[in-house]
Amino acid sequence: MGKQKTEPRYMELDVPQEAITEVAELIEESEIEANLLGVGEEEETITIGFDYTPEQRESMMEILELIEDYNSEESEDEQEEEETEED
């Protein structure tokens, strides 16, 4: 039988400021190791470094989905503003 990898993994994400509270709650619930690294490259984001185990992968996916949802909402809002300005 193959040996399953249990090595910790690392990921850096730019988290929108509006999502910080929800992301912090997910970090606390899942006990993922996270560090604030500074201001993100995108406007109004904070870069967070995550150290997580394969067992915490599902929680990381929740965090990724949450960030993606906030980013897609923001894109839709910007698109609506541009359309309003054109009218």
URNORDA-V614854 format. One record per residue. N is the residue number from 1. PSI is psi in whole degrees, -180 to 180 (999 if undefined). NEAR is the number of other ideal C-beta (glycine too) atoms within 12 Angstrom. Layout:
BEGIN
{{N | PSI | NEAR} {N | PSI | NEAR}}
END
This chain:
BEGIN
{{1 | 144 | 3} {2 | 148 | 4} {3 | 127 | 6} {4 | 137 | 9} {5 | 131 | 11} {6 | 16 | 12} {7 | 140 | 12} {8 | 151 | 18} {9 | 161 | 19} {10 | 140 | 18} {11 | 140 | 26} {12 | 134 | 22} {13 | 144 | 35} {14 | 113 | 28} {15 | 125 | 38} {16 | 142 | 30} {17 | -36 | 22} {18 | -23 | 19} {19 | -4 | 33} {20 | -45 | 26} {21 | -47 | 16} {22 | -40 | 21} {23 | -42 | 36} {24 | -40 | 20} {25 | -42 | 17} {26 | -38 | 30} {27 | -45 | 30} {28 | -45 | 15} {29 | -40 | 15} {30 | -10 | 24} {31 | 33 | 15} {32 | 140 | 33} {33 | 122 | 20} {34 | 144 | 30} {35 | 133 | 17} {36 | 127 | 20} {37 | -17 | 19} {38 | -167 | 14} {39 | 136 | 15} {40 | 169 | 23} {41 | -36 | 14} {42 | 153 | 19} {43 | 137 | 13} {44 | 43 | 17} {45 | 160 | 26} {46 | 131 | 28} {47 | 128 | 24} {48 | 135 | 34} {49 | 130 | 23} {50 | 128 | 33} {51 | 119 | 20} {52 | 157 | 30} {53 | 164 | 21} {54 | -31 | 15} {55 | -23 | 17} {56 | 7 | 25} {57 | -41 | 20} {58 | -40 | 17} {59 | -39 | 27} {60 | -38 | 31} {61 | -38 | 19} {62 | -43 | 24} {63 | -45 | 34} {64 | -44 | 25} {65 | -41 | 19} {66 | -46 | 27} {67 | -43 | 34} {68 | -41 | 20} {69 | -45 | 20} {70 | -41 | 28} {71 | -39 | 25} {72 | -36 | 16} {73 | -42 | 17} {74 | -41 | 22} {75 | -41 | 16} {76 | -42 | 14} {77 | -43 | 16} {78 | -40 | 15} {79 | -42 | 14} {80 | -40 | 14} {81 | -42 | 13} {82 | -42 | 12} {83 | -39 | 11} {84 | -40 | 10} {85 | -32 | 9} {86 | -28 | 8} {87 | 999 | 7}}
END
